[in-house]
Amino acid sequence: MDVCEVARFARACDRWPGFARRWLTDAEADLPMHSQAARFAAKEALAKALRIERGLGWHDAEVIVDEFGRPSFVISGSVADRAAALGVTSIHLSLSHDAGIATAFVVCET
């Protein structure tokens, strides 16, 4: 699980040009600020679930939504390698943003 204060994320984006694109894919960085913060929280939660301390390629995990608005990850590179090493067969993701806080829950199944 991870949370991200939307206003704090927005301030970081204002303060450091390119901040969002460092952590988010182009598609994710083009979303509204509350959705960007939720995706940042999702990647932090995924890193925790996969016990990644260093070396996560932030662009190797992209949050997408299906036609019903359900979020999921598309993983590749370093993230896919770590998931495979742990025997992860399925990754579940839930996102929410309300009252200025973006929240993400990640469950990895083996």
N, CA, C and O of each residue as an XYZ file, in Angstrom:
440
protein
N       0.848     -1.171      0.000
C       0.000      0.000      0.000
C       0.893      1.234      0.000
O       1.976      1.234      0.586
N       0.431      2.268     -0.655
C       1.122      3.546     -0.594
C       0.102      4.657     -0.793
O      -0.931      4.468     -1.436
N       0.411      5.815     -0.232
C      -0.418      7.001     -0.408
C       0.454      8.145     -0.906
O       1.662      8.176     -0.674
N      -0.180      9.071     -1.585
C       0.522     10.240     -2.111
C      -0.408     11.436     -1.997
O      -1.521     11.413     -2.523
N       0.039     12.473     -1.315
C      -0.745     13.699     -1.232
C      -0.697     14.384     -2.598
O       0.384     14.708     -3.089
N      -1.837     14.602     -3.202
C      -1.905     15.149     -4.559
C      -1.246     16.523     -4.623
O      -0.492     16.792     -5.558
N      -1.507     17.389     -3.665
C      -0.930     18.741     -3.673
C       0.597     18.689     -3.568
O       1.294     19.466     -4.221
N       1.102     17.788     -2.763
C       2.566     17.653     -2.623
C       3.195     17.174     -3.930
O       4.247     17.666     -4.340
N       2.539     16.209     -4.582
C       3.028     15.721     -5.868
C       3.003     16.865     -6.894
O       3.942     17.027     -7.673
N       1.936     17.642     -6.885
C       1.816     18.782     -7.809
C       2.906     19.814     -7.561
O       3.474     20.358     -8.508
N       3.204     20.091     -6.279
C       4.288     21.035     -5.963
C       5.633     20.528     -6.478
O       6.434     21.306     -6.997
N       5.879     19.245     -6.339
C       7.132     18.676     -6.847
C       7.206     18.821     -8.365
O       8.267     19.117     -8.914
N       6.091     18.614     -9.031
C       6.055     18.773    -10.499
C       6.299     20.219    -10.905
O       6.959     20.481    -11.911
N       5.768     21.158    -10.124
C       5.986     22.581    -10.406
C       7.429     22.994    -10.134
O       8.010     23.782    -10.879
N       7.995     22.456     -9.068
C       9.336     22.841     -8.635
C      10.429     22.286     -9.549
O      11.418     22.963     -9.826
N      10.242     21.047    -10.015
C      11.267     20.396    -10.829
C      10.676     19.987    -12.176
O       9.980     18.974    -12.259
N      10.940     20.751    -13.223
C      10.439     20.380    -14.551
C      10.908     18.965    -14.911
O      12.067     18.610    -14.697
N      10.021     18.197    -15.440
C      10.356     16.826    -15.807
C      10.186     15.821    -14.688
O      10.420     14.629    -14.890
N       9.774     16.285    -13.488
C       9.616     15.380    -12.350
C       8.647     14.244    -12.681
O       8.964     13.074    -12.470
N       7.483     14.586    -13.193
C       6.474     13.562    -13.475
C       6.989     12.558    -14.498
O       6.789     11.354    -14.337
N       7.643     13.035    -15.537
C       8.113     12.122    -16.595
C       9.309     11.275    -16.154
O       9.657     10.295    -16.812
N       9.937     11.656    -15.039
C      11.004     10.801    -14.505
C      10.413      9.523    -13.926
O      11.010      8.452    -14.038
N       9.242      9.635    -13.308
C       8.619      8.501    -12.621
C       7.512      7.850    -13.427
O       7.243      6.660    -13.264
N       6.864      8.624    -14.299
C       5.694      8.150    -15.027
C       5.988      8.033    -16.515
O       6.829      8.754    -17.052
N       5.287      7.117    -17.172
C       5.391      7.036    -18.627
C       4.737      8.276    -19.227
O       4.029      9.002    -18.530
N       4.966      8.519    -20.501
C       4.356      9.681    -21.150
C       2.830      9.649    -21.018
O       2.205     10.668    -20.727
N       2.243      8.480    -21.232
C       0.779      8.360    -21.133
C       0.297      8.685    -19.725
O      -0.720      9.359    -19.558
N       1.015      8.214    -18.715
C       0.631      8.488    -17.326
C       0.811      9.967    -16.990
O      -0.025     10.554    -16.303
N       1.894     10.568    -17.471
C       2.196     11.973    -17.167
C       1.237     12.933    -17.846
O       1.159     14.098    -17.458
N       0.510     12.474    -18.847
C      -0.465     13.321    -19.532
C      -1.832     13.322    -18.853
O      -2.738     14.026    -19.299
N      -1.992     12.553    -17.793
C      -3.268     12.463    -17.077
C      -3.418     13.622    -16.095
O      -2.444     14.322    -15.816
N      -4.627     13.834    -15.568
C      -4.824     14.860    -14.537
C      -3.942     14.575    -13.317
O      -3.551     13.434    -13.072
N      -3.640     15.620    -12.568
C      -2.705     15.513    -11.443
C      -3.100     14.436    -10.442
O      -2.232     13.705     -9.967
N      -4.393     14.314    -10.103
C      -4.788     13.294     -9.127
C      -4.516     11.886     -9.648
O      -4.196     10.986     -8.871
N      -4.642     11.691    -10.961
C      -4.343     10.388    -11.550
C      -2.840     10.133    -11.598
O      -2.397      8.998    -11.420
N      -2.062     11.175    -11.836
C      -0.603     11.029    -11.797
C      -0.157     10.616    -10.396
O       0.660      9.708    -10.244
N      -0.690     11.280     -9.382
C      -0.324     10.951     -7.999
C      -0.707      9.509     -7.662
O       0.044      8.812     -6.980
N      -1.857      9.064     -8.129
C      -2.287      7.686     -7.888
C      -1.337      6.697     -8.551
O      -1.026      5.656     -7.973
N      -0.881      7.008     -9.742
C       0.051      6.120    -10.435
C       1.418      6.100     -9.762
O       2.073      5.059     -9.713
N       1.848      7.241     -9.246
C       3.084      7.284     -8.473
C       2.940      6.384     -7.241
O       3.833      5.590     -6.946
N       1.831      6.507     -6.531
C       1.584      5.669     -5.358
C       1.536      4.194     -5.750
O       2.019      3.340     -5.007
N       0.961      3.893     -6.907
C       0.879      2.509     -7.372
C       2.271      1.922     -7.589
O       2.528      0.774     -7.225
N       3.158      2.701     -8.176
C       4.512      2.209     -8.422
C       5.275      2.020     -7.107
O       6.052      1.075     -6.971
N       5.057      2.910     -6.148
C       5.668      2.744     -4.823
C       5.126      1.483     -4.144
O       5.887      0.721     -3.548
N       3.820      1.267     -4.236
C       3.219      0.076     -3.634
C       3.724     -1.194     -4.312
O       3.955     -2.205     -3.648
N       3.895     -1.145     -5.626
C       4.419     -2.304     -6.350
C       5.854     -2.600     -5.922
O       6.222     -3.758     -5.727
N       6.653     -1.561     -5.778
C       8.035     -1.756     -5.333
C       8.063     -2.422     -3.952
O       8.898     -3.290     -3.696
N       7.158     -2.017     -3.074
C       7.077     -2.633     -1.749
C       6.651     -4.095     -1.861
O       7.234     -4.966     -1.216
N       5.635     -4.364     -2.679
C       5.116     -5.726     -2.824
C       6.170     -6.669     -3.407
O       6.226     -7.846     -3.051
N       7.003     -6.140     -4.306
C       8.057     -6.952     -4.920
C       9.367     -6.882     -4.143
O      10.374     -7.458     -4.555
N       9.347     -6.173     -3.014
C      10.532     -6.027     -2.157
C      11.732     -5.505     -2.947
O      12.847     -6.012     -2.829
N      11.471     -4.488     -3.749
C      12.538     -3.868     -4.537
C      13.105     -2.708     -3.728
O      12.388     -1.764     -3.399
N      14.370     -2.781     -3.416
C      15.015     -1.703     -2.670
C      15.679     -0.703     -3.600
O      15.650      0.500     -3.339
N      16.265     -1.175     -4.660
C      16.944     -0.311     -5.636
C      16.804     -0.926     -7.015
O      16.532     -2.118     -7.164
N      16.996     -0.084     -8.019
C      17.083     -0.584     -9.377
C      15.778     -0.750    -10.125
O      15.757     -1.308    -11.222
N      14.676     -0.266     -9.539
C      13.406     -0.352    -10.244
C      13.407      0.623    -11.405
O      13.648      1.816    -11.221
N      13.142      0.122    -12.589
C      12.939      0.995    -13.735
C      11.500      1.494    -13.683
O      10.569      0.757    -14.009
N      11.320      2.738    -13.276
C       9.972      3.265    -13.073
C       9.105      3.173    -14.321
O       7.885      3.041    -14.219
N       9.715      3.240    -15.482
C       8.948      3.119    -16.729
C       8.687      1.667    -17.104
O       7.996      1.391    -18.085
N       9.242      0.726    -16.317
C       9.020     -0.699    -16.556
C       7.721     -1.186    -15.913
O       7.405     -2.374    -15.979
N       6.980     -0.288    -15.300
C       5.662     -0.605    -14.734
C       4.726      0.536    -15.115
O       4.879      1.661    -14.639
N       3.771      0.242    -15.964
C       2.817      1.265    -16.399
C       1.421      0.865    -15.957
O       1.003     -0.280    -16.125
N       0.710      1.827    -15.391
C      -0.676      1.594    -14.989
C      -1.576      1.916    -16.181
O      -1.512      3.002    -16.757
N      -2.402      0.955    -16.527
C      -3.400      1.154    -17.579
C      -4.777      0.863    -16.983
O      -4.882      0.262    -15.914
N      -5.815      1.287    -17.668
C      -7.180      0.958    -17.241
C      -7.918      0.320    -18.406
O      -7.705      0.669    -19.567
N      -8.794     -0.627    -18.069
C      -9.581     -1.268    -19.119
C     -10.826     -0.443    -19.422
O     -10.993      0.652    -18.885
N     -11.690     -0.958    -20.270
C     -12.880     -0.213    -20.698
C     -13.861      0.047    -19.559
O     -14.753      0.885    -19.684
N     -13.694     -0.677    -18.440
C     -14.555     -0.481    -17.283
C     -13.898      0.389    -16.214
O     -14.474      0.609    -15.149
N     -12.688      0.887    -16.500
C     -11.967      1.732    -15.565
C     -11.141      0.985    -14.538
O     -10.603      1.593    -13.612
N     -11.033     -0.344    -14.694
C     -10.239     -1.143    -13.753
C      -8.760     -0.984    -14.057
O      -8.332     -1.200    -15.191
N      -7.970     -0.606    -13.048
C      -6.532     -0.431    -13.274
C      -5.777     -1.753    -13.220
O      -6.183     -2.695    -12.539
N      -4.688     -1.799    -13.944
C      -3.771     -2.937    -13.877
C      -2.397     -2.450    -14.315
O      -2.249     -1.349    -14.845
N      -1.400     -3.291    -14.082
C      -0.042     -2.975    -14.493
C       0.311     -3.697    -15.786
O      -0.110     -4.830    -16.016
N       1.084     -3.027    -16.618
C       1.830     -3.667    -17.693
C       3.278     -3.561    -17.246
O       3.810     -2.463    -17.085
N       3.916     -4.715    -17.046
C       5.298     -4.693    -16.555
C       6.252     -5.238    -17.611
O       5.888     -6.060    -18.451
N       7.479     -4.751    -17.534
C       8.527     -5.190    -18.452
C       9.867     -5.007    -17.750
O       9.913     -4.582    -16.595
N      10.933     -5.320    -18.428
C      12.285     -5.046    -17.942
C      12.545     -5.462    -16.515
O      12.263     -6.596    -16.127
N      13.089     -4.534    -15.723
C      13.510     -4.826    -14.348
C      12.354     -5.284    -13.466
O      12.539     -6.135    -12.596
N      11.184     -4.737    -13.678
C      10.032     -5.114    -12.847
C       9.576     -6.535    -13.199
O       9.302     -7.337    -12.307
N       9.496     -6.841    -14.482
C       9.116     -8.196    -14.903
C      10.142     -9.213    -14.429
O       9.780    -10.318    -14.022
N      11.423     -8.849    -14.478
C      12.470     -9.760    -14.008
C      12.317    -10.060    -12.522
O      12.447    -11.210    -12.103
N      12.042     -9.027    -11.723
C      11.873     -9.218    -10.282
C      10.634    -10.050     -9.989
O      10.672    -10.942     -9.141
N       9.536     -9.766    -10.682
C       8.310    -10.539    -10.479
C       8.546    -12.006    -10.822
O       8.105    -12.889    -10.088
N       9.229    -12.272    -11.914
C       9.518    -13.651    -12.314
C      10.409    -14.340    -11.285
O      10.201    -15.508    -10.959
N      11.398    -13.615    -10.776
C      12.299    -14.196     -9.781
C      11.558    -14.599     -8.509
O      11.950    -15.552     -7.835
N      10.493    -13.878     -8.183
C       9.693    -14.188     -6.997
C       8.578    -15.190     -7.298
O       7.879    -15.627     -6.384
N       8.407    -15.556     -8.562
C       7.341    -16.480     -8.936
C       5.975    -15.830     -8.995
O       4.959    -16.518     -8.895
N       5.931    -14.511     -9.157
C       4.655    -13.801     -9.217
C       3.954    -14.135    -10.527
O       4.524    -13.991    -11.609
N       2.710    -14.582    -10.411
C       1.929    -14.939    -11.593
C       0.819    -13.943    -11.886
O       0.294    -13.899    -12.998
N       0.462    -13.143    -10.889
C      -0.613    -12.176    -11.074
C      -0.397    -10.999    -10.131
O      -0.006    -11.169     -8.976
N      -0.661     -9.791    -10.654
C      -0.548     -8.578     -9.843
C      -1.897     -7.873     -9.868
O      -2.431     -7.563    -10.933
N      -2.434     -7.627     -8.688
C      -3.720     -6.942     -8.554
C      -3.473     -5.519     -8.067
O      -2.612     -5.283     -7.219
N      -4.237     -4.572     -8.611
C      -4.057     -3.165     -8.287
C      -5.400     -2.498     -8.043
O      -6.354     -2.688     -8.798
N      -5.458     -1.715     -6.977
C      -6.620     -0.878     -6.707
C      -6.124      0.539     -6.446
O      -5.166      0.738     -5.699
N      -6.775      1.520     -7.060
C      -6.419      2.932     -6.908
C      -7.626      3.715     -6.422
O      -8.770      3.381     -6.729
N      -7.349      4.763     -5.659
C      -8.404      5.674     -5.253
C      -7.784      7.038     -5.011
O      -6.611      7.139     -4.652
N      -8.571      8.084     -5.208
C      -8.128      9.428     -4.839
C      -9.345     10.197     -4.361
O     -10.359     10.314     -5.048
N      -9.192     10.724     -3.129
C     -10.271     11.467     -2.501
C      -9.654     12.349     -1.420
O      -8.642     11.988     -0.818
N     -10.258     13.487     -1.182
C      -9.828     14.407     -0.128
C      -8.345     14.769     -0.254
O      -7.660     14.973      0.749
N      -7.858     14.847     -1.497
C      -6.489     15.263     -1.734
C      -5.433     14.191     -1.554
O      -4.237     14.477     -1.615
N      -5.867     12.954     -1.332
C      -4.938     11.845     -1.134
C      -5.183     10.781     -2.202
O      -6.320     10.371     -2.438
N      -4.105     10.344     -2.840
C      -4.169      9.232     -3.786
C      -3.649      7.989     -3.055
O      -2.626      8.040     -2.373
N      -4.374      6.871     -3.209
C      -4.041      5.640     -2.514
C      -3.931      4.502     -3.513
O      -4.702      4.435     -4.471
N      -2.978      3.611     -3.295
C      -2.817      2.446     -4.154
C      -2.577      1.209     -3.295
O      -1.814      1.243     -2.330
N      -3.238      0.125     -3.660
C      -3.043     -1.185     -3.032
C      -2.568     -2.143     -4.112
O      -3.134     -2.181     -5.204
N      -1.535     -2.914     -3.813
C      -1.012     -3.901     -4.753
C      -0.915     -5.238     -4.017
O      -0.420     -5.312     -2.892
N      -1.397     -6.286     -4.677
C      -1.258     -7.645     -4.170
C      -0.614     -8.470     -5.274
O      -1.083     -8.481     -6.412
N       0.467     -9.162     -4.924
C       1.144    -10.038     -5.876
C       0.847    -11.483     -5.495
O       1.022    -11.874     -4.341
N       0.398    -12.273     -6.464
C       0.117    -13.694     -6.232
C       1.216    -14.539     -6.832
O       1.777    -14.214     -7.878
N       1.514    -15.636     -6.147
C       2.459    -16.610     -6.685
C       1.740    -17.925     -6.911
O       2.351    -18.893     -7.363
